[in-house]
Each structure stands twice: as structure tokens, then as C-alpha cells.
Amino acid sequence: MPTFLKGFLERNGTGPGLLMLALVLFWVVGLIILPQLSMVDFSFRPNLPPPEIGGPKDVYTLDNYRHLVFGPKGSSADYNYVDLGVFFRTIVAAICITIFNLILCYPIAYYLGQTKGNHIRVLALMLIIPYWINEILRAFALRIIFGQTGVLNTLLVSLGIFDQPYDFIRNDIALYAGLGYAYILLMIFPIYNVIESLDRNQIEAARDMGASWWRIHRRVVIPYAKPGISSGCTMVFMLSAGALAAPQILGGPSSLWFTQIIYQWFNDNGNWPQGAAYAVVLLVSCILLVLTVMRLFKVNMGDIGK
């Protein structure tokens, strides 16, 4: 038996330890790995009627992936500009939402982590309570707020800032704001959990040595908070790129999200192999991008798991 496993069982007891390991294995293997492997297998299969599945025509093919790049067979276009455009726009938008959330949430997390008092509990509670409401209901509430006759437009027009209502939905502002708001806690609390354990004497020492506010954060706080920042950015990016409800509700006519195309292949067109190929491309692209950024900023998986 490996040493780490033996130590784990000694600390937690043989029975509870084996139960926890079994639950973790069921979660990882049964609910994550096996469904993803099934999705990958689907993505290399042709879209056949049920009687022909498993027959001589049911062979592995790359046609589903070619469709994403070059479009359907017989198409006059060199590339599938529509789907590729939506794919890259989704990735870029998810990156922008992640950066926006980081800029917004870092000061909040720092204030929560380094300030003492009962008002911090009240502030944290005010952040959490809105998330007791279902995500779809929150998305519809934001659509009402950002609508042409909504609260925001009414306020801006009454203050004379706008002469007429602004279409926040058609210009994707409602969508980006909604996605940023949907995952804001996933950015705040990982950073807060790390900054809370930072020794305040380090900050005071840096101030005594004449370090500026920006230098303190760049040289002391941000390096220490790197695990929380990495974890928050990873979750916000992955969830933003894979969001479906918010783009459906808050998106304008020209703000098609790549997950909406995947949904259409699965449900509207009934083409599971094509939808699986698109889903695999999105998943692999997001993972590779996250790993590349982690390598660029010298972050390892252990930092995210802290």
C-alpha cells in the first residue's frame, strides 16, 4: 500500500477513509472521466439512424471536426467562418469577463481578508444572499434591469445622461455584465481565503520601508494570493466559456455563444456526434488555454488545489 494512502487511512480510520476514497473515485471516474470519454467517442462517429448504429457504416471519422473548420460538405466557402467566429468570440469574451471579474473582485477580497469587525460578516452575507435565487431567475432580473424600459435606462434618461433608452442587450453589455455577476463569488472567495491568512505584519513592514500601495500589492500581496487568483480565474473562465442560460436570456441577436451552437446540434438538429465534436473542441481549447496561462505565470496545479 502506498505511504500516502496508508497515512490517509490511519488519520481517518479504515472504514471512513475507504468510503471517502470510493466517493471521490465515483465522482471523478463515474461522473467526469467516463462521460467525457463517451463524448469523445461520439464525436468521431457519423450521425446515423438508430437501426444503422453498430452496423458497417458506424465507423470512426473526422467529418464532425472538419465541419467546424471547413463547414458542411459541398460548401463553397473555404472555412466555416460563422461557427469559427462564434467560437473565437466566445473564448475572447470569456477572457475579458475573467479579467473584469479579477479587477473588480481583488479589492473586495483584499478588504474582506484584511479588515476586522462584524461589518465584514454583514458584507459577506450581502454578497451571498442574492445567490440563494436560481441562476435563471437572476438572469431574467438582469434582463429587466437592462431592458429599454428597465430601471437602468429609466434612471439614465431621467438624469439626462441619455436622450433616449440605450439598447444594453443588443450591444452585449447585459450579457457580459450578467456573466460577470453570475460567477463573481467564485472569484472573490478563493482570493479572500488566501489573503485572510496573510500576516498583516508583512504589509506593515513594507509600508515602514517606504513601499507604495501598488508596490506592496505587486511584491507582497499578489504573489501570496496567487493560488486564490489562479483558482478564481480558472473557474470564472471555464464557466463563462461554457455558459448557456445567460447567453440565451441576456444575449442580443448577434451575440451567439458557442454553447448555443452545441445546444442546437444536440437538441434542435438531433445530431449528437456533431454536437459532441463541438463540445470536445471547446473543452480541450479551454483546458489548453488555462494550462498555457498557468505556465506563463508560473502557476502549477498544486497552487490551484490549495
C-alpha positions in Angstrom: 0.0 0.0 0.0 1.4 3.5 -0.9 2.6 5.5 2.0 0.3 8.4 1.5 -2.7 6.1 1.2 -1.7 4.3 4.4 -1.3 7.6 6.2 -4.7 8.8 5.0 -6.4 5.7 6.3 -4.6 5.9 9.7 -5.7 9.6 10.1 -9.3 9.0 9.1 -9.9 5.4 10.0 -10.1 2.4 7.6 -13.8 2.4 7.2 -14.4 6.2 6.7 -11.2 6.5 4.7 -12.2 3.8 2.2 -15.7 5.4 2.0 -14.3 8.8 1.2 -11.9 7.3 -1.4 -14.8 5.4 -3.0 -16.9 8.5 -3.2 -14.1 10.5 -4.7 -13.4 7.8 -7.3 -17.1 7.6 -8.2 -17.2 11.4 -8.6 -14.0 11.6 -10.7 -14.4 8.4 -12.8 -18.1 7.9 -12.9 -19.3 11.4 -13.3 -16.4 13.1 -15.1 -14.0 10.8 -16.9 -16.4 8.2 -18.3 -19.0 10.8 -19.6 -16.2 12.8 -21.2 -14.7 9.6 -22.8 -18.2 8.8 -24.1 -18.5 12.3 -25.6 -15.1 11.9 -27.3 -16.2 8.5 -28.8 -19.5 10.2 -30.0 -17.5 12.9 -31.7 -15.8 10.5 -34.0 -19.0 8.7 -35.1 -21.2 9.5 -38.1 -24.8 10.7 -37.5 -26.8 7.5 -38.3 -30.4 6.4 -37.8 -30.8 4.1 -34.8 -31.1 0.9 -36.9 -27.7 1.6 -38.5 -25.8 2.3 -35.3 -23.2 -0.5 -34.8 -23.5 -1.6 -38.4 -21.0 -1.4 -41.2 -21.5 2.4 -41.7 -20.8 3.1 -38.0 -17.0 3.7 -38.3 -14.7 6.4 -36.9 -14.5 9.5 -38.9 -13.1 13.1 -38.7 -16.1 14.6 -40.6 -17.6 16.2 -37.4 -14.3 18.1 -36.7 -13.9 19.0 -40.4 -17.4 20.5 -40.3 -16.3 23.0 -37.6 -13.3 24.1 -39.7 -14.5 23.8 -43.3 -18.3 23.7 -43.0 -20.6 21.1 -44.5 -19.5 19.1 -47.5 -20.1 20.8 -50.8 -19.9 24.3 -49.2 -18.4 26.9 -51.5 -16.7 28.7 -48.5 -13.0 27.9 -47.7 -13.8 27.9 -43.9 -16.8 27.7 -41.6 -16.5 31.4 -40.8 -19.8 31.5 -38.8 -19.0 28.7 -36.3 -15.3 29.6 -36.0 -16.2 33.2 -35.5 -18.6 32.4 -32.7 -16.0 30.0 -31.2 -13.2 32.6 -31.0 -15.6 35.4 -29.9 -16.8 33.1 -27.0 -13.2 32.5 -25.9 -12.2 36.2 -26.1 -15.4 37.2 -24.3 -14.7 34.7 -21.5 -11.2 36.0 -21.1 -12.5 39.6 -20.9 -15.1 38.6 -18.3 -12.4 36.8 -16.3 -10.1 39.9 -16.3 -13.0 42.2 -15.4 -14.0 40.0 -12.5 -10.4 39.8 -11.3 -10.1 43.6 -11.3 -13.4 44.1 -9.6 -13.1 41.3 -7.0 -9.5 41.6 -5.9 -10.0 44.8 -3.9 -13.2 43.4 -2.4 -11.4 40.2 -1.4 -8.5 42.1 0.0 -10.8 44.3 2.1 -12.7 41.3 3.4 -9.5 39.4 4.2 -7.5 42.2 5.9 -10.3 44.1 7.7 -11.6 43.0 11.1 -15.1 43.7 12.5 -18.7 42.5 12.4 -19.5 44.6 9.4 -17.3 42.2 7.3 -19.8 39.4 8.1 -22.7 41.6 7.0 -20.9 42.5 3.8 -20.1 38.8 3.1 -23.8 37.9 3.8 -24.9 40.7 1.4 -22.7 39.1 -1.3 -24.1 35.6 -0.7 -27.8 36.2 -0.3 -28.5 37.0 -3.9 -27.1 33.6 -4.9 -29.9 31.9 -3.0 -32.0 32.7 -6.0 -31.9 30.5 -9.1 -29.4 31.5 -11.8 -32.1 31.7 -14.4 -34.3 33.9 -12.3 -31.3 36.2 -11.7 -30.6 36.3 -15.5 -34.2 37.4 -16.1 -34.0 40.0 -13.4 -30.9 41.4 -15.1 -32.7 41.4 -18.4 -35.5 43.5 -16.8 -32.9 45.9 -15.3 -31.0 46.3 -18.6 -34.1 46.4 -20.8 -35.1 49.5 -22.8 -37.9 50.2 -20.3 -35.9 48.9 -17.4 -34.6 50.5 -14.2 -31.2 51.5 -15.6 -32.5 53.1 -18.7 -35.2 54.9 -16.8 -32.6 56.3 -14.4 -30.1 57.3 -17.1 -32.8 59.1 -19.2 -34.3 60.9 -16.1 -30.8 62.2 -15.1 -30.3 63.5 -18.7 -27.3 61.2 -19.4 -29.1 59.6 -22.3 -31.6 61.3 -24.6 -33.3 58.0 -25.3 -33.1 54.5 -23.9 -29.8 52.6 -24.7 -30.1 49.0 -26.0 -27.8 47.3 -23.5 -29.0 43.9 -24.6 -28.3 44.3 -28.4 -24.9 45.7 -27.6 -24.0 42.7 -25.4 -23.4 44.8 -22.3 -26.2 43.0 -20.4 -24.7 39.6 -21.4 -21.2 40.5 -20.2 -22.5 42.1 -17.0 -24.7 39.1 -16.4 -21.9 36.6 -16.8 -19.5 38.6 -14.7 -22.2 38.8 -11.9 -23.0 35.1 -12.2 -19.6 34.0 -11.2 -18.4 36.9 -9.0 -18.4 34.8 -5.8 -16.2 32.2 -7.5 -13.6 34.9 -7.9 -14.0 36.7 -4.5 -13.9 33.8 -2.1 -10.8 31.9 -3.4 -8.8 35.1 -3.2 -10.3 36.0 0.2 -9.5 32.7 1.7 -5.8 33.2 0.8 -5.5 36.8 1.7 -7.2 36.2 5.1 -4.2 34.1 6.1 -1.6 36.7 5.1 0.3 38.1 8.0 -0.5 41.8 8.3 2.9 42.4 9.7 4.4 41.8 6.2 2.2 44.7 4.8 3.1 46.9 7.7 6.8 46.2 7.3 6.6 47.1 3.6 4.9 50.3 4.5 7.6 51.2 7.1 10.2 50.7 4.4 8.5 53.2 2.2 6.9 50.9 -0.3 4.0 52.4 -2.2 0.4 50.9 -2.2 1.0 49.4 -5.7 4.4 48.0 -4.8 3.0 46.4 -1.7 0.4 44.6 -3.7 2.7 43.7 -6.5 5.6 42.4 -4.3 3.8 41.1 -1.2 0.0 40.5 -1.6 -0.4 39.3 -5.2 2.4 36.7 -5.0 0.9 35.4 -1.8 -2.6 35.4 -3.2 -1.5 33.7 -6.4 -3.2 30.3 -5.6 -6.6 32.1 -5.0 -6.2 34.2 -8.1 -5.4 31.2 -10.2 -8.3 29.2 -8.8 -10.8 32.0 -9.2 -9.7 32.9 -12.8 -9.8 29.2 -13.8 -13.4 28.7 -12.6 -14.7 32.0 -14.0 -13.1 31.4 -17.4 -14.3 27.8 -17.7 -17.8 28.6 -16.6 -18.1 31.7 -18.7 -17.0 29.9 -21.8 -19.4 27.1 -21.1 -22.4 29.2 -20.0 -25.7 28.6 -21.7 -28.5 30.1 -19.7 -27.1 33.6 -19.5 -26.4 33.9 -23.3 -29.8 32.5 -24.0 -31.6 35.1 -21.8 -29.3 38.1 -21.9 -27.8 37.8 -25.4 -28.8 40.0 -28.3 -29.4 38.9 -31.9 -25.7 39.0 -32.8 -24.3 37.6 -29.6 -24.5 33.9 -30.3 -22.4 31.9 -27.8 -20.6 28.7 -28.9 -22.5 26.7 -26.3 -25.7 27.7 -28.0 -24.5 26.1 -31.2 -23.7 23.0 -29.3 -27.2 23.0 -27.8 -28.7 23.4 -31.3 -26.7 20.4 -32.6 -27.8 18.2 -29.7 -31.4 19.2 -29.3 -32.7 21.1 -32.4 -30.9 19.1 -35.0 -30.6 15.8 -33.1 -27.0 15.4 -34.3 -25.2 14.1 -31.2 -21.9 13.3 -32.9 -21.6 16.8 -34.3 -22.6 18.4 -31.0 -20.1 16.1 -29.2 -17.3 17.2 -31.6 -18.1 20.9 -30.9 -18.2 20.3 -27.2 -14.9 18.4 -27.2 -13.2 21.3 -29.2 -14.5 23.8 -26.6 -13.4 21.7 -23.6 -9.9 21.0 -25.0 -9.3 24.6 -26.1 -10.3 25.9 -22.7 -8.1 23.4 -20.9 -5.1 24.2 -23.2 -5.6 27.9 -22.8 -5.7 27.6 -19.0 -2.6 25.4 -18.9 -0.8 27.9 -21.2 -1.6 30.8 -19.0 -0.6 28.9 -15.8 2.7 28.1 -17.4 3.2 31.7 -18.5 2.5 33.0 -14.9 4.4 30.1 -13.3 1.4 28.6 -11.6 1.1 24.8 -11.1 -1.8 22.6 -10.3 -0.8 22.4 -6.7 -1.4 26.2 -6.3 -5.0 25.9 -7.6 -5.7 22.9 -5.3 -4.6 24.8 -2.2 
